[in-house]
Amino acid sequence: MMKLLITLVLSISFSYHGYAQIENNKPYFDLLRQANSAYQNKQYDLAVSFSRKALKYGDLRTHLYNLGCYYALNGNTDSAFNFIHQAINHGDKDCFWLTKDSDLEMLRTTNRWDSLVEYCLKKSSYSMDTTLASYLLTLKGNEKKYRLQLDTVLATIGDNNRVTDSLWQIINSIDKNNTMILDSIVEINGFPDICMVGPRAAYVVFMIVQHADTTAHNRYYPFIQQSAKAGCFKLSYLAYLTDRIMMNRDFKQLFGTQLSWDDSLKTHKLIPIIDSVNIDIRRKYYGLMPLDDYLERIR
């Protein structure tokens, strides 16, 4: 039976006017889903085959790393080392996981293993600006208590009342001020990602951008995209921001991270998803838990 290939979205490109075109590469995730299924069934030759075919459509570092694992499990050490190296060059900096991943057990018996670990450590090292990191951490959650209050109010009396309006005014004011602070930091120091300020402060940066307005989303998306490609920002952060931009443009989302408030049901509901059959494989390759687990946790 002929397989229908529909090109939807995954890369976001911005024009100088901040216009975002959001597209998803469905064939890529179809093949990655098939590779993952073959891996789960211990059909490693099929996993390699599907994963190799997927290289025609993309090369996420998680894809390259998993392909290296499939090769290792299939007994091809040369190709395994090759693709693990490629994953590291694409920003995979989790050297600790590299040393404990059972899929790579056979590689640890070779004389090339120590060099691989050394290479990973060298590529993952960075010099952190501790002063800037400490300052960013002072901004962490400075609006969180108001968001928690808002959730309580929504669940009891609903939206569109004086209480929620007042809370939104406070939250929006804090978000706007945080964005102005981040703008000043970027102008002076550059974009503060994990490689500049470490993971905890980079999370604060992500939350500031995520809670900012549409203009800031468009402005900071290229920074986050490039940092994520370099392994200096989590792919999960990129997924959240992608969905937020799509939601604000009334598009369906890619990763299922965004929910909207249903005032009649007094609960959050999931915004529609593009290519729902591949939702969990997209989430997996961007470092997110399965959608059902996420929704259970949220609700």
Secondary structure, DSSP 8 states (H G I E B T S, - for coil): ------EEEEEEEE-TT--EEEEEEHHHHHHHHHHHHHHHTT-HHHHHHHHHHHTTT---HHHHHHHHHHHHHTT-HHHHHHHHHHHHHTT---HHHHHH-GGGGGGGGSTTHHHHHHHHHHHH-----HHHHHHHHTTTTTTHHHHHHHHHHHHHH-SSSHHHHHHHHHHHHHHHHHHHHHHHHHHHH----HHHHHHHHHHHHHHHHHTS-HHHHHHHHHHHHHHHHTTSS-HHHHHHHHHHHHHHTT--BSSS--EEEETTTTEEEE--BSSGGGHHHHHHHTT---HHHHHHHH-
